[in-house]
Structure formats: C-alpha cells, structure tokens
Amino acid sequence: MLKSYAIILATLALLGLISLLANQRFQGVARLPMQIQLDGTPGWTAPRALGLSFTPILSAFVLLPTAALLGDTGLGLFPVLFLSLTFVGIHLLHIKLMARSLKL
C-alpha cells in the first residue's frame, strides 16, 4: 500500500509544480479557458486558480480511492501508476491548449 501512496504523493507534487509554473506563465490572465473547441475557441472559462488546480484536485479524488481499494497487489500498483501518468499528461495537454487558445 505504501508504494501506491508514494506514487500518488509524487504525482500530486508534480501536478502542483506544473500548476505553479503555469501560474507564472498566465500571470496577466484572470480567467483561463477550461474547454477548448476544435477550432481553438474557448467554450467556457474559470478563474485562474480554479483552472490550474482542477486537474490536481480531480486526480487526488480518483487516485486515493483507487489505491485504497486495490492496495499494493500486482493489479493495484499498475492502475495507480497508469492513472498517475495519465493525469500528468492530461494536465500538460490542457495547459498547452490554454496557452494556444490565449495565444501566449
């Protein structure tokens, strides 16, 4: 069980660091696009703090119960690692799409 929680802690720390760096990049922007249409226009926006903390908070709500339910069995460690990498990738992609939509 400790391995799963170590992975989760590292993932949340990495997501937090990514959000802090993105916050510096988006310093002059009050609201960030949360949904980007196929043509690049934002569907709806959120305040910058909420927009950058959405994925880290969502990942905690998904990863912690997953680790608690599956434990450190062979099956339990793989889903936690897979979900952790998926959340990091999604967060990076979302920030890239935000920057592209804002033309930064």
Summary of the structure (lengths in Angstrom):
residues: 104
radius of gyration: 15.2
end to end distance: 41.6
largest distance: 46.1
contacts: 302
relative contact order: 0.21
helix: 73%
strand: 12%
